[in-house]
């Protein structure tokens, strides 16, 4: 593991107004959750779903909590370290889970992200790549924007020589409704800096595949 001087920043999280509702946070239910529960009950009733049964009585509350969790990224500290050894080869973190919500239908899309970079003077703690993906995924999204946001954030905050991000995901708005093309996946990519050059680009994609 590379050693060096650690640099920390304040915890990061996107602003959704839902952070207090995440099921893994030890806080009581808020007025927001109560309002979401009532709205979920009205929504289900409007679609003809009877929630006045023993099995479904708590379903609107569960639905509100589920969407709150899907729209809430956990805050984290951005920690980087001096690249004391002068490592200048590609660093690739593969198969980072992606869970997000299509902003058009509010149905989930899930898959994997692969994030790589060519270090400059700083290196990033490896777990932070998954945190960055989650930070941008846990909000209403489109896959194309999500891919660009992860690449741009790492490029701006870490200032590496190059950044590459590939996301492969299945969209339930496509597989469960509409065309219902089960098993279909979408692949998007974003390259920055030296990874846009032919040789580095080829290495990045070969390591992913």
Order of alpha helices (4+ residues) and beta strands (2+ residues): beta-alpha-alpha-beta-beta-beta-beta-alpha-beta-alpha-beta-alpha-beta-alpha
